[in-house]
Amino acid sequence: MRKLVFLWLAAVVGSLGVAACDGPTDTPVAAGEILALQADLVQFGMVSFLTASGIREGRVEADTAYAYNDSAKVIIRGMHIVFFNEDGSERASVTADGGELEESTDRMLAQGNVVLIVHADGRKIESSELNYDPNRDRIWSDSATVQTLANGDVTRGTAFESDMEFKNVRIANPRGAIGNIIF
């Protein structure tokens, strides 16, 4: 009788084990386009901090980041950046489709539907690309730029450059209006 119970129990356990092997696996598999990137590290929900002389100047968030062992650049998709004042308050924010972050220097390039919002005065600057260099305290674009002030005045230009305080904003070849001045 014991032998019969043991054989029955072994048959049940064995059939459960075989059935478990036939089922679908829950292991995630990366999409083909991600595998084709051949990145050494793919990070989802990335957060990184930008510093200058050891002081935190910004926070970079991205939907996805791709890092390569042979490069200091990180390729970013779905980018959101916040720049901080010395007191820790938010100075400006940038959103973009993607870009690059140079890890060794914290230089950044935002690309695709770039929108920069200056929190102090509500100014919005839009361009197809935006560069940031913390060591030179400079933010700029060499592409067509549209600046919209909080009062609705719009200025268009072929490029722009600013310090990180946004006190010296220069738009190249301006067209449009700022206050009572029409370009």
N, C-alpha and C positions, 0 to 999 in steps of 0.2 A: 504494500500500500504506500509506504514512504517513497519507494522508488517511482511509483506512478505519479505521485504529487510532485516530486522533484522534476520528472520529465515534463509534466504539464507546465510547471512554473518556468522551466528553461525554454520551452517552446513559446510561451507568451512573451517572455523577456526578449528572446531572439527575434520574434516577429516585430516587436516594437522597435528594436534597433534597426532592422532592415527598413521599416516604414519611415523612420526618421531620416535615413540616408536618401530616400527618394524625394523628399520635400524640397521646396525652394530654399535657397540660402538667404540670410538677412545681411550678408556682407555687402556694403556699398561699393559700387564700381564707378570710377570717374567717367565723365562724358568724354567722347572721343576728342573734342577740341581741347580739353584740359590735358589729356594724355599727350597730345601733339605738341604742347608747349614745352615739354621736357624740363619743366621747372624743378629745381631741387627741393623746393618747399612751396606748397600752396597753402595759404592761410585764409580762412573764412572769418569775417568779423575782426579784421585787424585794427589795432589801436597803437599808435606810435606818437612819441613826443618830439617836437623840434626844440633845440636848445641853441643858444648863442652865448659863449663865454660862461657856460654852466648854468644859465638862467633859462627856465622854460618859457619859450615864446609861442608855442603852438601845440595843437593836438591834431593828428591826422587819423581819420577813421576811414575805413574802406570796406566795401562788401567783400572783396577778394584781393589778395596780394600774392604776387609770384616772385620768388627770390631764386637767384642762381648763385652757386658757389663761386663761379669765376667772375662775378661782378658785384660791385657795391650798390648797384641800382636795384630797386624793387619796383616792379610794374604793378600798378594799382588800378582797380576797376571800382566804380561807384564811390567816388571820393567826396569826403566832407572834411574841411579843415577849419579850425578855430584858432585865431591869433589872439594872444593875451597882452594886456597892458602890464606894466611893472607891478601894479597892485593886485593882479590876478583876474581883473575884470576882462570881459571879452571886448577886444578891439575891433575885430572884423571876422567874417566867415566867408568861406569859399566852398562852392559845390561844383562838381565837374563829373563828366562821364568816366574819366580815368586820368592817368598820368604816371609820373615816375618820381621816386623819392631816392635821393643819393644819401645812403646811410652814413657815410663817413663825413659829409659836410652839412647834411640836412637841407641841401638845395632841393627844390621841388619844382616840378613842371606839371601843371594841370592842363588837360586837353579835353575838348569837346563840351560845348554848352556850358562854358565857365561863367559863373555868376559870383561876383565879389560884393559883399554888403559891408559897408563901413558903419559900425554901430553908433558912433558919436553923432553923425549927422543924417543917417538914413540913406546915404548915397548908394547907388547900385551901379556897378561897372560890369559890363558883359563883353566877352570876347571868346574867340575859339581856342585861345591858349593863354596861359598865365605863368610867369616865372617868378620864383621867390629865392632870394639869397640872403640868409640871416647874417652872414659875415659882412655883407656890404649894406645891410639895412635897406634893402631895395626890393620892390615888387614891380613887375613890368610885363607888357605884352608888345610883341612886334606885329600883331595882327589887328585887323579892324576892330575898333572899340566903340561901345555905346555907353555913355555915362548918363544916368537919370538921377537928378537931385530929388530930395524929398518934396520940393514944391512942384515937381513935374517937368522942370526944364530938362531938355534932352540935348546932349552934345555928342556928335559923332566924330570920330577921327581915325587915322590910319594906324595909330599905336598909342600907348600911354606908359608913363613911368611915375612912380611915387616912392617916397620914403615910407617907412612902416608906421609913422604917426599920421599919415595921410594929410599932412599939412602942405606938402609940395607936390601936388598932382599936376602933371603936365600931359596934355593930350595933343598929339601931333596932328597938324592939318585940321584944326577943329572946324566943324560946321554945326549950326544949330543955335541954341540960345542959352545964356546963363544970366539970369536976372534981366536987366534992361539991355544987355549986350547981345546982339545977334551976329553970328559969324556967317 
